[in-house]
Amino acid sequence: MYSREESKKIRQEFWTSFGKEYPRKWLLYNTKMKEIQLKFTFNRKFAQVSLDIDNADELIREYYFEKLESLKKILKAEYLPEAIFEKNYELPEEKVISRIYVELENVNIHNKNDWPVVKEFLATNMKLLEEFFTEFSDFIKN
């Protein structure tokens, strides 16, 4: 078990090394839609690349989720065949969002042996998610 400080240092080391190996400007929060962000997640259980719909108003979340659900066949056929759509995804802090994601299970940010495969997973899948989002952002916005 790691102390909070040791764990923080390991996470920082991972994300710094990821940024050096994949030095590109990721879209992430710069979607030009305040309700939608693209995110990387890597913790002690899994790694994820996700499109998060985060708004306190459930109707707004539902609106965007339904628009994205209408693109589900395209997303799965042309970009991310393993994509999971969750209308009510609960975050660790018990906040509910809508999330579309791909996940790599049984990896641990504290295990440096997992890092190479996770970095490749994150970079490859985020690139595909960004391509999908960029291609359909006008449809999603309007």
C-alpha positions, 0 to 999 in steps of 0.5 A: 500500500502506498501513502497518499503522497507516494501515490500522487508522485506515481500518478504524476510520474505516469502522466508526465511520461505519457505526455513525453511519449505522446507529445500532442495537444489532446482535445480533452476539455477544449470541445467548445461545448461546456457539457462535453469533455474527453477524458483519460482515466487511469487508476488502480483498477482500470484505464479509460478513454471517455466522452463525458456529458456533465451537466446538473440538469438531467434534461440537458445530459439526456439531450446530448446522450440521445444525440450521441446514441443516435451515432452509436452504430457509426462510433462502433463500426468506424472508430471504437467497436468496444465503446460502452454507453452509460446514461447514468455513470456514477463517479467515485465522488457519487456524482452522476454523469453520462459517459461513453467509454472504452476500458482496459481492465486489470491494470494498475497505475502503481504497477509500472509494468502496466504502463506501456500497454496503458499508454498505447491504449490511451493514445490510440483510443483517444485519437479515435475518439477525437476523430469521431468527435471532430467529425460529428461535433456540428451535429452534436452541437446543433 
